Structure formats: structure tokens, C-alpha cells
Amino acid sequence: MRPFTYARAADPAAAVRAVAGDPAASYLAGGTNLLDLVREGVARPDAVVDVSRLELAQIVTIAAGPRAGGLSIGALATNTDTANHPLVRARYPLVSQAILSGASGQIRNMATNGGNLNQRTRCPYFYDVALPCNKRAPGSGCGARDGVNRTHAVFGWSEQCVATYPGDMAVALAALDAEVRVRTPNGIEREVPIAEFHRLPGDAPERDTTLAHGELVTAVELPPDDFAAHSYYLKVRERPSYAFALVSVAAALVLDGGRVAAARVALGGVAHKPWRAPEAEAALVGREATDDNFRAAGEVAMRGARPLAGNGFKVPLGVRAVARALRGAADGGARPPGW
């Protein structure tokens, strides 16, 4: 492991100043992703600024403003505390389900929400420093494009990168129109819609998000909604736990009698970012909540997919996964363990 300096930030402003002022500095919170990357030689920070002691872990109802009545979730709340918080479980069970489907209990105990949003792809070409990867080493090529690409993207990829975003929580946040609060180097806070937080690879796959260097995630805000009674997170993976999604679906419905009054569908494991499916949502509104209509929405959701040589199975899998997730939501959803 390369040597680096370590400093503990006293407050958010000091943390942002320290990282923004050093192009080779990184934030450290739970460390569940960064330390792996440093050990593998993928990340090579010269300085690490520890933000884990900052007071950014509160989970509270938003009292005023355009999202009054919604929920503010601190960036430094752990995944475990967030998934099990009474307000999250009662009002946003989709978020609880998504978090609890990810990683292991030990990792969720350490991982923070801000770190979860900023976690990097698990593409094996990214992690193996002996292989070409434009995300790790810009200009070196994309080994996965014509290599082993079974787990890679079917939407939004470029010739430069076909990696997928690995997280679960952000897929649920995308379905629920969350916003990310970010502290900037000039001392103000800005709000980034979750749909604009992660980015497609384009010609700069080394950038996972739209954050500028040094910007610090301070909270995630969820607007009030009516989806709690009918939401479901489905994660299709190769083993029951501690595996990343081949395809995941965050589905949420508002039902009026037997008809769909509002719908949300977002997919994970299929693109460089959580992939919202607005055309599938629109196709559901006003329709009966039937399996045939859910299947049709799945076909709409996967329309336009561009599978690679090794992952064509994701297209029919995605259709079935969307249909199953919508059925789960219509049936009242599956509550988190212990509900």
C-alpha cells in the first residue's frame, strides 16, 4: 500500500477545504470501498481526510421548504441505522428494502449513505490493475467491451466504458425522486436531483458522478409521497447474499381501486447509473394492476437496451424482474426483515 497522510476534519467546512485544496486527496467515512481500492492499487490518494466524526448522521422529518413533510437522511448515518430507522421503515420501506439487500450486515454497519452513493463499479477490469480500463486509467481502453461482460451495462454505455453502478440504495432513491445535498468549496450547499448525481460514461468514464472534486455529500432528502403501502425492491443476483445485482428493480405504485394512479420504476445493474424507466411508468397509469400490464411495462422498460456479447440475457430478465417487482408492490410489498 502506498503511504498517504491522514487528517481528521473538525467540521464540514474544514473537510471541504482540505480535500478541495489537494487534487490527490480523498474523503474517508466508513472506508468499506476506499480501503479496498487503496489496497488493490486502484485508488492512490496522497491524503485522506476523515469525515466520520462530523455531525451529519441525523435522520429527521423536513420541517419547511418544498420538501416539507419529507425526510432528511444524513450522509454519515450508516446503512444499518438508515434501513432500520422507524421513519424510514414506516414512510420509505423501499429504501429499507434496497439497503438491506446490499452487501453484508458487517459492511452495512460501517458503510455510510454518502459513501454508498459514491461507491465505485465492481467491474473486474477496473479492479485488476494489469488489465485495460478507461475508468481506472483513462486512455488505456475498455477490456470489458469485447471481453468478459456478462454483468455489464445494457443501457447508456459508451465505447469507452460498459461498467455498471453497483449500489442498491440509489436505485430506490431514484424511484422516489430524492435529492442529494452537497456542500461546495465556496461554502454554500447545493441540491442535486438523484437522477443527475450519477452520470453516464461518455468520453470521461473516470468520473462516476457530477460532483466537483472536494464537494461533500451532507444529506439525502426524500419528498413526501404516497408509495409506502405499495413498493417493492427486487434484486436478482447469483447468490442469496453479498452479491451485486444482475438486474434490480425499485417499483412503487399508488393504487386507486384496482387501477394504477401513479407508478415509479427504476432499475439497477443495467447502466452506469440507476436507470429510471419513465415510459414504463407512463404506460401503467390508468391501467388495471394486472400481471399482463406489469409484463407490458417490463417490455417498455427494457425497450432500447443494447446488450453486449455476454449479457443479452439481461433483457428478458429485466422484463420479468420489472413485472415481478410491480406485482410485489401491488400486493403490498415485502417489508424489511423484522417488520
C-alpha positions in Angstrom: 0.0 0.0 0.0 1.3 3.5 -0.9 1.8 5.8 2.1 -0.6 8.7 2.5 -1.3 11.4 5.1 -4.3 11.2 7.4 -6.2 14.1 9.0 -9.5 14.2 10.9 -11.8 17.1 9.9 -13.3 19.2 12.7 -16.3 20.3 10.7 -17.7 20.1 7.2 -16.1 23.4 6.1 -12.7 22.3 7.1 -13.2 18.9 5.4 -14.2 20.5 2.1 -11.2 23.0 2.3 -8.8 20.2 2.9 -9.9 18.0 0.0 -10.8 20.7 -2.5 -7.3 22.2 -2.0 -5.5 18.9 -2.8 -6.3 17.2 -6.2 -4.9 13.9 -4.8 -7.0 13.9 -1.5 -10.0 11.7 -0.7 -12.7 11.7 1.9 -12.8 8.7 4.3 -16.0 7.8 6.1 -16.9 4.1 6.6 -14.0 3.1 4.4 -15.7 0.0 3.1 -14.9 0.8 -0.6 -12.0 3.2 -0.4 -9.7 1.0 1.6 -10.3 -1.9 -0.8 -9.4 0.3 -3.7 -6.2 1.5 -2.0 -5.1 -2.0 -1.1 -5.6 -3.1 -4.7 -3.7 -0.1 -6.1 -6.8 1.2 -7.9 -7.1 4.3 -5.7 -3.9 6.2 -5.0 -4.7 9.1 -2.7 -1.8 11.2 -1.3 -4.0 12.4 1.6 -7.1 11.1 3.3 -9.5 13.4 5.2 -11.5 11.5 7.8 -15.1 12.9 8.0 -16.6 10.0 10.0 -16.9 12.1 13.2 -18.8 15.0 11.6 -22.3 15.6 12.8 -24.0 14.5 9.6 -25.9 11.4 10.8 -29.3 12.7 11.7 -32.5 11.3 10.2 -35.3 13.8 10.7 -38.5 15.0 9.1 -38.1 18.0 6.9 -39.9 20.9 8.6 -40.1 23.5 5.9 -39.4 24.2 2.2 -40.5 22.5 -1.0 -40.0 19.0 0.6 -41.7 19.8 3.9 -43.0 16.6 5.4 -40.4 14.5 3.6 -37.3 13.0 5.2 -33.7 14.2 5.5 -31.2 11.3 5.9 -27.7 12.3 7.0 -24.8 11.4 4.8 -22.9 9.8 7.7 -25.8 7.7 9.0 -24.8 4.1 8.5 -26.6 1.9 6.1 -27.8 -0.2 9.0 -29.1 2.7 11.0 -30.8 4.1 8.0 -32.5 0.9 6.9 -33.8 0.2 10.5 -34.8 3.8 11.4 -38.5 3.9 12.3 -39.2 6.8 10.0 -37.5 5.2 7.0 -39.2 1.8 7.6 -42.6 3.4 8.0 -42.6 6.0 5.3 -40.0 4.8 2.8 -39.8 1.0 3.1 -38.5 0.8 -0.5 -35.3 2.4 0.8 -35.0 0.0 3.7 -35.5 -3.0 1.4 -32.9 -1.8 -1.1 -30.3 -1.1 1.6 -30.9 -4.5 3.3 -30.4 -6.3 0.0 -26.9 -5.0 -0.4 -23.6 -6.2 1.0 -23.4 -8.0 4.3 -24.5 -7.0 7.8 -20.9 -6.2 8.8 -20.4 -3.9 5.8 -23.7 -2.2 6.3 -22.7 -1.5 9.9 -19.7 0.5 8.7 -20.9 1.9 5.3 -22.4 5.4 5.3 -25.0 6.8 3.0 -22.7 9.3 1.4 -20.1 6.6 0.8 -22.8 4.3 -0.6 -23.8 6.9 -3.2 -20.1 7.4 -4.2 -19.1 3.7 -4.3 -17.3 2.7 -7.5 -18.1 0.0 -10.0 -17.2 -3.6 -9.3 -16.1 -4.3 -12.9 -13.3 -6.8 -12.7 -11.3 -4.8 -15.3 -11.5 -1.8 -13.0 -10.1 -3.8 -10.1 -7.3 -5.6 -11.9 -4.5 -3.0 -12.5 -2.9 -5.4 -15.0 -5.9 -5.0 -17.4 -7.0 -2.0 -19.5 -9.7 0.1 -18.0 -10.6 3.7 -19.1 -12.3 4.3 -15.7 -9.2 3.5 -13.7 -6.6 4.6 -16.3 -8.1 6.9 -18.9 -6.9 6.1 -22.4 -5.9 2.5 -21.6 -9.0 1.1 -23.3 -12.1 -0.9 -22.1 -11.2 -4.5 -21.6 -14.8 -5.4 -20.9 -16.2 -4.0 -24.2 -15.1 -7.1 -26.1 -14.1 -9.2 -23.1 -16.0 -10.8 -20.3 -19.1 -8.6 -20.0 -21.8 -10.8 -18.5 -22.5 -8.4 -15.6 -22.1 -5.2 -17.6 -24.4 -2.5 -18.9 -27.2 -2.8 -21.5 -28.2 0.9 -21.3 -26.2 4.1 -21.7 -22.8 2.5 -22.2 -20.2 4.1 -24.4 -17.2 2.6 -26.4 -15.1 4.0 -23.5 -16.8 2.1 -20.7 -19.5 -0.6 -20.2 -19.4 -0.7 -16.4 -22.4 -0.6 -14.2 -23.1 1.3 -11.0 -23.2 -1.4 -8.2 -25.4 0.1 -5.5 -28.9 -0.7 -4.4 -29.9 2.3 -2.2 -29.5 4.7 -5.0 -31.9 2.7 -7.2 -34.6 3.2 -4.6 -33.7 6.8 -4.2 -34.0 7.3 -8.0 -37.5 5.8 -8.0 -38.5 8.2 -5.2 -37.1 11.4 -6.7 -34.6 12.0 -3.9 -32.2 15.0 -3.9 -28.7 15.0 -2.7 -27.4 17.9 -0.6 -23.8 18.8 -1.3 -21.5 21.3 0.4 -19.3 23.1 -2.1 -15.8 24.6 -1.7 -17.2 28.1 -1.7 -19.2 27.4 1.4 -22.7 27.0 0.1 -24.9 23.9 -0.2 -26.5 22.9 -3.4 -29.1 20.3 -4.2 -28.6 17.7 -6.9 -31.6 15.6 -8.1 -30.6 12.0 -7.7 -31.2 11.5 -11.4 -28.4 14.0 -12.1 -26.0 12.8 -9.4 -24.6 9.8 -11.2 -23.6 10.1 -14.8 -23.2 8.0 -18.0 -19.7 7.2 -19.0 -19.5 9.1 -22.3 -15.9 10.0 -23.1 -15.0 10.5 -19.4 -15.8 7.2 -17.6 -13.3 8.0 -14.8 -16.0 10.4 -13.4 -18.8 8.5 -11.7 -20.8 11.5 -10.5 -21.4 15.1 -11.3 -19.6 16.2 -8.1 -16.6 18.5 -8.5 -13.5 17.5 -6.6 -13.9 18.4 -2.9 -17.7 18.6 -2.9 -19.1 16.8 0.2 -22.4 15.0 0.3 -24.1 16.1 3.6 -27.6 14.5 3.3 -30.2 12.9 1.1 -33.7 14.4 1.1 -36.8 12.4 0.2 -40.0 14.3 -0.8 -43.3 13.2 0.8 -45.1 10.6 -1.3 -47.9 8.0 -1.2 -45.9 5.0 -2.2 -45.2 3.4 1.3 -48.1 0.9 1.0 -47.2 -0.4 -2.4 -43.5 -0.5 -3.0 -41.1 -3.4 -3.6 -37.3 -3.8 -4.3 -36.4 -6.9 -6.2 -32.7 -7.9 -6.6 -31.8 -10.7 -9.0 -28.3 -11.9 -8.3 -26.2 -15.1 -8.5 -26.3 -16.0 -4.8 -28.7 -15.0 -2.0 -26.5 -12.5 -0.2 -23.3 -10.4 -0.6 -23.6 -10.3 -4.4 -24.2 -7.4 -6.8 -27.3 -7.2 -8.9 -27.5 -8.7 -12.3 -30.8 -6.7 -12.5 -32.6 -5.0 -9.7 -35.9 -3.1 -9.8 -37.3 -0.5 -7.4 -41.1 -0.4 -8.0 -43.7 1.8 -6.4 -47.4 2.3 -7.0 -50.3 4.3 -5.9 -53.5 2.3 -6.5 -57.0 3.7 -6.8 -59.2 0.6 -6.5 -57.7 -1.8 -8.9 -56.1 0.8 -11.2 -52.7 2.4 -11.1 -52.9 6.1 -10.2 -49.1 6.7 -10.1 -46.1 4.5 -10.8 -42.3 4.5 -10.3 -39.8 2.1 -11.9 -36.0 2.3 -11.6 -33.5 -0.4 -12.5 -30.1 -1.3 -11.2 -27.3 -3.4 -12.7 -28.1 -2.3 -16.2 -26.3 1.0 -16.6 -23.5 3.3 -15.4 -26.2 4.9 -13.1 -29.5 3.9 -11.6 -31.8 3.7 -14.7 -35.2 5.3 -14.4 -37.9 4.0 -16.7 -40.4 6.9 -17.2 -42.0 5.4 -20.3 -42.9 2.2 -18.4 -44.3 4.4 -15.6 -46.5 6.3 -18.0 -47.7 3.1 -19.6 -49.0 1.9 -16.3 -51.0 5.0 -15.2 -54.7 4.4 -15.6 -54.3 0.7 -16.3 -55.5 -2.2 -14.2 -52.9 -3.6 -11.8 -52.7 -6.9 -13.7 -49.8 -9.2 -14.4 -50.3 -8.7 -18.2 -50.0 -4.9 -17.7 -47.0 -5.3 -15.5 -45.3 -7.6 -18.1 -46.1 -5.0 -20.8 -44.5 -2.3 -18.6 -41.4 -4.5 -18.3 -41.1 -4.8 -22.0 -41.4 -1.0 -22.3 -38.7 -0.6 -19.6 -36.2 -2.7 -21.5 -37.0 -1.2 -24.9 -33.9 0.3 -26.4 -31.5 -2.0 -24.5 -28.2 -2.6 -26.3 -26.8 -5.8 -24.8 -23.2 -6.8 -25.2 -21.9 -10.2 -26.4 -22.2 -11.7 -23.0 -25.2 -10.2 -21.3 -28.1 -10.5 -23.7 -29.9 -12.5 -21.0 -30.4 -9.2 -19.1 -33.1 -8.0 -21.5 -35.7 -10.8 -20.9 -34.5 -11.0 -17.3 -35.2 -7.3 -16.9 -38.7 -7.7 -18.4 -39.5 -10.4 -15.9 -37.9 -8.6 -13.0 -40.0 -5.4 -13.6 -43.2 -7.4 -13.8 -42.3 -9.3 -10.6 -41.4 -6.1 -8.7 -44.6 -4.4 -9.8 -46.6 -7.4 -8.7 -44.8 -7.3 -5.3 -45.6 -3.7 -5.0 -49.3 -4.1 -5.9 -49.6 -6.9 -3.3 -48.4 -4.6 -0.5 -44.7 -5.0 -0.8 -42.4 -7.1 1.3 -41.5 -5.3 4.5 -37.9 -5.3 5.7 -36.9 -8.2 8.0 -38.4 -7.8 11.4 -41.2 -5.5 10.3 
